[in-house]
Amino acid sequence: MTYEEAPACERHESKVPMKLRTMHSDAGQPDVLVGLFECPECGHERRLPIQTTDAA
């Protein structure tokens, strides 16, 4: 995931990109990769699905 693809923290008026802390698969949907993102300024956390592509 690139810097431009990182979600912005919703607690700031200006766009503050969140940083990826961890990734794990969802227990209910093992095919889905979930990322835990954290705002570097306020520490707010969000869990979001991560798009993955299979390179053949």
C-alpha positions, 0 to 999 in steps of 0.5 A: 500500500502506497502513501497515497492509498493510505486512508486519511484520519477523519478527526482532522480537517486537513488530510493526515494520512494514517500509517499501517500498523498491522495486517491480519485475516478476518476470522469470519472471512479468511479471504479478506485481509484487514489492516489496522491503521493509526493516525501519527498525530492523534493515535486514532485507529481504524480497521479497513479491508486491504485490496490485494491483487494476485500476480500470476 
